[in-house]
């Protein structure tokens, strides 16, 4: 289930952010990500974020950050990757918030051979 982020989600979201960045950017020392945690924690409190939560376990599996019509990032727990959470979660958020704009843009870009 996708829902809007609440302040109670910050620890789970930050852990996913940290783990995912360390894994995805293995060429950057992990201390870089750790030293930026406080700054990111503050930025997230002012961002538009939606989380994907496992309804049974009540655990956050991933999140998406938006800046107007731009997806700033999609982060999914390593154990839940390749299960469609990022894809399904981002599509649900976009369709709920900006269906007209995104669909128009997708059609235009697909005619140009671009991915969204």
VMD Tcl script that builds the backbone (N, CA, C; Angstrom):
set m [mol new atoms 348]
animate dup $m
set s [atomselect $m all]
$s set {name element resname resid chain x y z} {
  {N N UNK 1 A 0.839 -1.162 0.000}
  {CA C UNK 1 A 0.000 0.000 0.000}
  {C C UNK 1 A 0.896 1.242 0.000}
  {N N UNK 2 A 0.529 2.225 -0.808}
  {CA C UNK 2 A 1.259 3.489 -0.832}
  {C C UNK 2 A 0.479 4.516 -0.037}
  {N N UNK 3 A 1.186 5.236 0.811}
  {CA C UNK 3 A 0.548 6.278 1.602}
  {C C UNK 3 A 1.515 7.439 1.768}
  {N N UNK 4 A 0.980 8.549 2.166}
  {CA C UNK 4 A 1.811 9.719 2.397}
  {C C UNK 4 A 2.690 9.499 3.627}
  {N N UNK 5 A 3.884 9.979 3.541}
  {CA C UNK 5 A 4.866 9.920 4.619}
  {C C UNK 5 A 4.366 10.669 5.852}
  {N N UNK 6 A 4.662 10.122 7.015}
  {CA C UNK 6 A 4.419 10.850 8.258}
  {C C UNK 6 A 5.733 10.927 9.028}
  {N N UNK 7 A 5.822 11.851 9.955}
  {CA C UNK 7 A 7.066 12.028 10.712}
  {C C UNK 7 A 7.487 10.766 11.458}
  {N N UNK 8 A 6.545 9.906 11.786}
  {CA C UNK 8 A 6.870 8.650 12.470}
  {C C UNK 8 A 7.654 7.690 11.580}
  {N N UNK 9 A 7.678 7.937 10.274}
  {CA C UNK 9 A 8.354 7.058 9.319}
  {C C UNK 9 A 9.840 7.351 9.172}
  {N N UNK 10 A 10.319 8.414 9.781}
  {CA C UNK 10 A 11.661 8.906 9.497}
  {C C UNK 10 A 12.758 7.868 9.726}
  {N N UNK 11 A 12.712 7.109 10.789}
  {CA C UNK 11 A 13.790 6.144 11.054}
  {C C UNK 11 A 13.841 5.056 9.982}
  {N N UNK 12 A 12.690 4.524 9.609}
  {CA C UNK 12 A 12.653 3.479 8.578}
  {C C UNK 12 A 13.092 4.038 7.228}
  {N N UNK 13 A 12.622 5.230 6.899}
  {CA C UNK 13 A 12.979 5.858 5.623}
  {C C UNK 13 A 14.482 6.146 5.584}
  {N N UNK 14 A 15.015 6.669 6.656}
  {CA C UNK 14 A 16.455 6.966 6.697}
  {C C UNK 14 A 17.306 5.707 6.584}
  {N N UNK 15 A 16.859 4.624 7.198}
  {CA C UNK 15 A 17.625 3.383 7.097}
  {C C UNK 15 A 17.624 2.866 5.655}
  {N N UNK 16 A 16.477 2.940 5.000}
  {CA C UNK 16 A 16.398 2.523 3.589}
  {C C UNK 16 A 17.266 3.433 2.738}
  {N N UNK 17 A 17.206 4.732 2.977}
  {CA C UNK 17 A 18.021 5.691 2.228}
  {C C UNK 17 A 19.509 5.373 2.373}
  {N N UNK 18 A 19.946 5.166 3.611}
  {CA C UNK 18 A 21.359 4.902 3.881}
  {C C UNK 18 A 21.802 3.579 3.260}
  {N N UNK 19 A 21.085 2.505 3.527}
  {CA C UNK 19 A 21.465 1.190 3.010}
  {C C UNK 19 A 21.496 1.167 1.484}
  {N N UNK 20 A 20.495 1.782 0.873}
  {CA C UNK 20 A 20.404 1.777 -0.585}
  {C C UNK 20 A 21.525 2.588 -1.208}
  {N N UNK 21 A 21.827 3.736 -0.650}
  {CA C UNK 21 A 22.911 4.549 -1.204}
  {C C UNK 21 A 24.269 3.878 -1.048}
  {N N UNK 22 A 24.511 3.272 0.079}
  {CA C UNK 22 A 25.793 2.584 0.284}
  {C C UNK 22 A 25.943 1.453 -0.725}
  {N N UNK 23 A 24.880 0.709 -0.948}
  {CA C UNK 23 A 24.936 -0.407 -1.891}
  {C C UNK 23 A 25.038 0.064 -3.343}
  {N N UNK 24 A 24.245 1.057 -3.698}
  {CA C UNK 24 A 24.207 1.516 -5.090}
  {C C UNK 24 A 25.452 2.309 -5.479}
  {N N UNK 25 A 26.056 2.969 -4.514}
  {CA C UNK 25 A 27.230 3.803 -4.790}
  {C C UNK 25 A 28.445 3.234 -4.071}
  {N N UNK 26 A 28.731 1.992 -4.349}
  {CA C UNK 26 A 29.826 1.290 -3.666}
  {C C UNK 26 A 31.176 1.967 -3.878}
  {N N UNK 27 A 31.301 2.811 -4.903}
  {CA C UNK 27 A 32.540 3.512 -5.222}
  {C C UNK 27 A 32.739 4.774 -4.379}
  {N N UNK 28 A 31.726 5.134 -3.587}
  {CA C UNK 28 A 31.811 6.272 -2.673}
  {C C UNK 28 A 31.935 5.706 -1.264}
  {N N UNK 29 A 32.904 6.182 -0.492}
  {CA C UNK 29 A 33.050 5.663 0.877}
  {C C UNK 29 A 31.736 5.776 1.660}
  {N N UNK 30 A 31.392 4.728 2.376}
  {CA C UNK 30 A 30.132 4.703 3.115}
  {C C UNK 30 A 30.054 5.813 4.168}
  {N N UNK 31 A 31.201 6.279 4.643}
  {CA C UNK 31 A 31.205 7.381 5.613}
  {C C UNK 31 A 30.602 8.649 5.024}
  {N N UNK 32 A 30.710 8.832 3.717}
  {CA C UNK 32 A 30.104 9.997 3.079}
  {C C UNK 32 A 28.597 10.015 3.327}
  {N N UNK 33 A 27.960 8.867 3.130}
  {CA C UNK 33 A 26.505 8.771 3.316}
  {C C UNK 33 A 26.136 8.924 4.781}
  {N N UNK 34 A 26.933 8.313 5.638}
  {CA C UNK 34 A 26.650 8.398 7.069}
  {C C UNK 34 A 26.766 9.836 7.588}
  {N N UNK 35 A 27.775 10.566 7.105}
  {CA C UNK 35 A 27.952 11.943 7.583}
  {C C UNK 35 A 26.871 12.879 7.048}
  {N N UNK 36 A 26.177 12.478 6.002}
  {CA C UNK 36 A 25.114 13.308 5.441}
  {C C UNK 36 A 23.722 12.950 5.961}
  {N N UNK 37 A 23.633 11.970 6.830}
  {CA C UNK 37 A 22.334 11.522 7.346}
  {C C UNK 37 A 21.547 12.633 8.027}
  {N N UNK 38 A 22.199 13.419 8.850}
  {CA C UNK 38 A 21.483 14.479 9.563}
  {C C UNK 38 A 20.903 15.514 8.601}
  {N N UNK 39 A 21.689 15.867 7.587}
  {CA C UNK 39 A 21.210 16.841 6.608}
  {C C UNK 39 A 20.018 16.272 5.823}
  {N N UNK 40 A 20.128 15.019 5.406}
  {CA C UNK 40 A 19.048 14.390 4.651}
  {C C UNK 40 A 17.809 14.246 5.523}
  {N N UNK 41 A 17.991 13.882 6.759}
  {CA C UNK 41 A 16.861 13.773 7.700}
  {C C UNK 41 A 16.095 15.094 7.764}
  {N N UNK 42 A 16.820 16.187 7.822}
  {CA C UNK 42 A 16.189 17.513 7.861}
  {C C UNK 42 A 15.488 17.819 6.532}
  {N N UNK 43 A 16.138 17.531 5.429}
  {CA C UNK 43 A 15.533 17.788 4.115}
  {C C UNK 43 A 14.264 16.968 3.909}
  {N N UNK 44 A 14.282 15.731 4.364}
  {CA C UNK 44 A 13.108 14.870 4.196}
  {C C UNK 44 A 11.900 15.403 4.949}
  {N N UNK 45 A 12.148 16.096 6.045}
  {CA C UNK 45 A 11.021 16.614 6.816}
  {C C UNK 45 A 10.266 17.713 6.060}
  {N N UNK 46 A 10.872 18.245 5.005}
  {CA C UNK 46 A 10.245 19.299 4.200}
  {C C UNK 46 A 9.884 18.826 2.804}
  {N N UNK 47 A 10.071 17.540 2.525}
  {CA C UNK 47 A 9.869 17.013 1.176}
  {C C UNK 47 A 8.503 16.360 1.025}
  {N N UNK 48 A 8.108 16.162 -0.220}
  {CA C UNK 48 A 6.883 15.422 -0.528}
  {C C UNK 48 A 7.283 13.962 -0.729}
  {N N UNK 49 A 6.917 13.134 0.212}
  {CA C UNK 49 A 7.351 11.728 0.219}
  {C C UNK 49 A 6.147 10.824 0.388}
  {N N UNK 50 A 6.210 9.705 -0.305}
  {CA C UNK 50 A 5.213 8.651 -0.154}
  {C C UNK 50 A 5.972 7.369 0.136}
  {N N UNK 51 A 5.405 6.557 1.019}
  {CA C UNK 51 A 6.047 5.300 1.396}
  {C C UNK 51 A 5.207 4.126 0.912}
  {N N UNK 52 A 5.905 3.037 0.634}
  {CA C UNK 52 A 5.219 1.775 0.358}
  {C C UNK 52 A 5.327 0.965 1.634}
  {N N UNK 53 A 4.176 0.584 2.168}
  {CA C UNK 53 A 4.147 -0.146 3.431}
  {C C UNK 53 A 3.500 -1.508 3.218}
  {N N UNK 54 A 4.150 -2.537 3.722}
  {CA C UNK 54 A 3.568 -3.871 3.706}
  {C C UNK 54 A 2.396 -3.849 4.678}
  {N N UNK 55 A 1.212 -4.109 4.156}
  {CA C UNK 55 A 0.003 -3.987 4.991}
  {C C UNK 55 A -0.040 -5.010 6.119}
  {N N UNK 56 A 0.479 -6.202 5.881}
  {CA C UNK 56 A 0.453 -7.235 6.927}
  {C C UNK 56 A 1.496 -6.963 8.005}
  {N N UNK 57 A 2.723 -6.722 7.584}
  {CA C UNK 57 A 3.818 -6.531 8.532}
  {C C UNK 57 A 3.885 -5.109 9.080}
  {N N UNK 58 A 3.175 -4.170 8.433}
  {CA C UNK 58 A 3.219 -2.757 8.825}
  {C C UNK 58 A 4.657 -2.235 8.830}
  {N N UNK 59 A 5.420 -2.655 7.796}
  {CA C UNK 59 A 6.801 -2.210 7.647}
  {C C UNK 59 A 6.944 -1.453 6.341}
  {N N UNK 60 A 7.753 -0.421 6.355}
  {CA C UNK 60 A 8.005 0.345 5.146}
  {C C UNK 60 A 9.041 -0.392 4.316}
  {N N UNK 61 A 8.675 -0.650 3.052}
  {CA C UNK 61 A 9.560 -1.366 2.126}
  {C C UNK 61 A 10.310 -0.420 1.204}
  {N N UNK 62 A 9.791 0.788 1.034}
  {CA C UNK 62 A 10.430 1.734 0.135}
  {C C UNK 62 A 9.727 3.072 0.195}
  {N N UNK 63 A 10.309 4.028 -0.521}
  {CA C UNK 63 A 9.692 5.356 -0.570}
  {C C UNK 63 A 10.096 6.075 -1.846}
  {N N UNK 64 A 9.307 7.079 -2.165}
  {CA C UNK 64 A 9.560 7.914 -3.333}
  {C C UNK 64 A 9.505 9.365 -2.889}
  {N N UNK 65 A 10.435 10.170 -3.396}
  {CA C UNK 65 A 10.450 11.592 -3.111}
  {C C UNK 65 A 10.132 12.373 -4.371}
  {N N UNK 66 A 9.220 13.320 -4.250}
  {CA C UNK 66 A 8.809 14.127 -5.399}
  {C C UNK 66 A 9.144 15.589 -5.181}
  {N N UNK 67 A 9.442 16.258 -6.280}
  {CA C UNK 67 A 9.659 17.694 -6.292}
  {C C UNK 67 A 8.837 18.221 -7.463}
  {N N UNK 68 A 7.654 18.717 -7.168}
  {CA C UNK 68 A 6.684 19.084 -8.206}
  {C C UNK 68 A 6.412 17.854 -9.067}
  {N N UNK 69 A 6.751 17.909 -10.337}
  {CA C UNK 69 A 6.493 16.785 -11.237}
  {C C UNK 69 A 7.731 15.933 -11.479}
  {N N UNK 70 A 8.742 16.121 -10.674}
  {CA C UNK 70 A 10.002 15.412 -10.843}
  {C C UNK 70 A 10.176 14.389 -9.728}
  {N N UNK 71 A 10.542 13.179 -10.101}
  {CA C UNK 71 A 10.841 12.145 -9.107}
  {C C UNK 71 A 12.290 12.336 -8.674}
  {N N UNK 72 A 12.479 12.736 -7.438}
  {CA C UNK 72 A 13.829 12.945 -6.905}
  {C C UNK 72 A 14.543 11.627 -6.661}
  {N N UNK 73 A 13.790 10.624 -6.226}
  {CA C UNK 73 A 14.407 9.328 -5.977}
  {C C UNK 73 A 13.387 8.300 -5.551}
  {N N UNK 74 A 13.701 7.060 -5.881}
  {CA C UNK 74 A 12.906 5.914 -5.442}
  {C C UNK 74 A 13.873 4.983 -4.727}
  {N N UNK 75 A 13.558 4.650 -3.504}
  {CA C UNK 75 A 14.421 3.802 -2.686}
  {C C UNK 75 A 13.601 2.613 -2.191}
  {N N UNK 76 A 14.145 1.414 -2.384}
  {CA C UNK 76 A 13.459 0.188 -1.973}
  {C C UNK 76 A 14.452 -0.669 -1.194}
  {N N UNK 77 A 13.986 -1.216 -0.079}
  {CA C UNK 77 A 14.812 -2.129 0.716}
  {C C UNK 77 A 15.402 -3.209 -0.172}
  {N N UNK 78 A 16.639 -3.580 0.097}
  {CA C UNK 78 A 17.312 -4.589 -0.716}
  {C C UNK 78 A 16.510 -5.889 -0.782}
  {N N UNK 79 A 15.961 -6.323 0.332}
  {CA C UNK 79 A 15.229 -7.597 0.359}
  {C C UNK 79 A 13.923 -7.542 -0.425}
  {N N UNK 80 A 13.459 -6.332 -0.748}
  {CA C UNK 80 A 12.191 -6.187 -1.464}
  {C C UNK 80 A 12.379 -5.726 -2.908}
  {N N UNK 81 A 13.626 -5.552 -3.324}
  {CA C UNK 81 A 13.884 -5.120 -4.692}
  {C C UNK 81 A 13.529 -6.220 -5.678}
  {N N UNK 82 A 13.187 -5.815 -6.889}
  {CA C UNK 82 A 12.785 -6.703 -7.988}
  {C C UNK 82 A 11.450 -7.380 -7.717}
  {N N UNK 83 A 10.645 -6.769 -6.890}
  {CA C UNK 83 A 9.308 -7.298 -6.610}
  {C C UNK 83 A 8.222 -6.317 -7.048}
  {N N UNK 84 A 8.614 -5.273 -7.779}
  {CA C UNK 84 A 7.652 -4.327 -8.326}
  {C C UNK 84 A 7.265 -3.186 -7.416}
  {N N UNK 85 A 7.868 -3.084 -6.255}
  {CA C UNK 85 A 7.478 -2.037 -5.308}
  {C C UNK 85 A 7.809 -0.651 -5.846}
  {N N UNK 86 A 8.994 -0.465 -6.358}
  {CA C UNK 86 A 9.368 0.835 -6.910}
  {C C UNK 86 A 8.514 1.204 -8.100}
  {N N UNK 87 A 8.293 0.257 -8.945}
  {CA C UNK 87 A 7.496 0.507 -10.146}
  {C C UNK 87 A 6.034 0.758 -9.788}
  {N N UNK 88 A 5.461 -0.130 -9.034}
  {CA C UNK 88 A 4.050 0.002 -8.651}
  {C C UNK 88 A 3.865 1.211 -7.746}
  {N N UNK 89 A 4.742 1.364 -6.772}
  {CA C UNK 89 A 4.610 2.475 -5.846}
  {C C UNK 89 A 4.691 3.818 -6.544}
  {N N UNK 90 A 5.652 3.980 -7.436}
  {CA C UNK 90 A 5.793 5.270 -8.104}
  {C C UNK 90 A 4.624 5.529 -9.037}
  {N N UNK 91 A 4.133 4.511 -9.685}
  {CA C UNK 91 A 3.002 4.702 -10.588}
  {C C UNK 91 A 1.746 5.072 -9.816}
  {N N UNK 92 A 1.539 4.461 -8.676}
  {CA C UNK 92 A 0.366 4.799 -7.864}
  {C C UNK 92 A 0.410 6.246 -7.403}
  {N N UNK 93 A 1.563 6.684 -6.941}
  {CA C UNK 93 A 1.699 8.057 -6.471}
  {C C UNK 93 A 1.449 9.018 -7.614}
  {N N UNK 94 A 2.093 8.766 -8.726}
  {CA C UNK 94 A 1.947 9.668 -9.868}
  {C C UNK 94 A 0.510 9.675 -10.365}
  {N N UNK 95 A -0.098 8.525 -10.481}
  {CA C UNK 95 A -1.461 8.496 -11.011}
  {C C UNK 95 A -2.437 9.182 -10.073}
  {N N UNK 96 A -2.225 9.069 -8.782}
  {CA C UNK 96 A -3.112 9.731 -7.829}
  {C C UNK 96 A -2.930 11.242 -7.828}
  {N N UNK 97 A -1.736 11.721 -8.065}
  {CA C UNK 97 A -1.451 13.143 -7.935}
  {C C UNK 97 A -1.484 13.911 -9.250}
  {N N UNK 98 A -1.007 13.287 -10.327}
  {CA C UNK 98 A -0.794 14.053 -11.555}
  {C C UNK 98 A -1.158 13.278 -12.811}
  {N N UNK 99 A -2.236 12.554 -12.778}
  {CA C UNK 99 A -2.574 11.646 -13.871}
  {C C UNK 99 A -2.639 12.342 -15.227}
  {N N UNK 100 A -3.265 13.471 -15.321}
  {CA C UNK 100 A -3.393 14.154 -16.603}
  {C C UNK 100 A -2.058 14.589 -17.164}
  {N N UNK 101 A -1.260 15.229 -16.354}
  {CA C UNK 101 A 0.038 15.737 -16.799}
  {C C UNK 101 A 0.969 14.605 -17.212}
  {N N UNK 102 A 1.078 13.586 -16.375}
  {CA C UNK 102 A 1.997 12.492 -16.653}
  {C C UNK 102 A 1.569 11.714 -17.897}
  {N N UNK 103 A 0.281 11.415 -18.024}
  {CA C UNK 103 A -0.181 10.657 -19.190}
  {C C UNK 103 A 0.105 11.423 -20.477}
  {N N UNK 104 A -0.116 12.710 -20.465}
  {CA C UNK 104 A 0.171 13.517 -21.647}
  {C C UNK 104 A 1.653 13.471 -21.964}
  {N N UNK 105 A 2.471 13.601 -20.939}
  {CA C UNK 105 A 3.920 13.578 -21.127}
  {C C UNK 105 A 4.389 12.213 -21.602}
  {N N UNK 106 A 3.816 11.136 -21.057}
  {CA C UNK 106 A 4.199 9.787 -21.482}
  {C C UNK 106 A 3.879 9.568 -22.949}
  {N N UNK 107 A 2.695 9.984 -23.360}
  {CA C UNK 107 A 2.331 9.813 -24.767}
  {C C UNK 107 A 3.283 10.584 -25.667}
  {N N UNK 108 A 3.580 11.823 -25.306}
  {CA C UNK 108 A 4.473 12.647 -26.111}
  {C C UNK 108 A 5.866 12.024 -26.159}
  {N N UNK 109 A 6.393 11.586 -25.021}
  {CA C UNK 109 A 7.727 10.997 -24.989}
  {C C UNK 109 A 7.783 9.652 -25.681}
  {N N UNK 110 A 6.721 8.859 -25.592}
  {CA C UNK 110 A 6.738 7.554 -26.249}
  {C C UNK 110 A 6.773 7.728 -27.763}
  {N N UNK 111 A 6.150 8.791 -28.260}
  {CA C UNK 111 A 6.215 9.064 -29.702}
  {C C UNK 111 A 7.622 9.469 -30.102}
  {N N UNK 112 A 8.355 10.043 -29.194}
  {CA C UNK 112 A 9.740 10.472 -29.460}
  {C C UNK 112 A 10.736 9.356 -29.157}
  {N N UNK 113 A 10.254 8.253 -28.618}
  {CA C UNK 113 A 11.141 7.132 -28.277}
  {C C UNK 113 A 11.881 7.306 -26.976}
  {N N UNK 114 A 11.372 8.163 -26.109}
  {CA C UNK 114 A 12.010 8.406 -24.814}
  {C C UNK 114 A 11.275 7.657 -23.718}
  {N N UNK 115 A 12.020 7.227 -22.741}
  {CA C UNK 115 A 11.397 6.642 -21.541}
  {C C UNK 115 A 11.123 7.759 -20.566}
  {N N UNK 116 A 10.141 7.572 -19.749}
  {CA C UNK 116 A 9.805 8.575 -18.732}
  {C C UNK 116 A 10.634 8.351 -17.513}
}
mol reanalyze $m
mol bondsrecalc $m
mol representation Tube
mol addrep $m
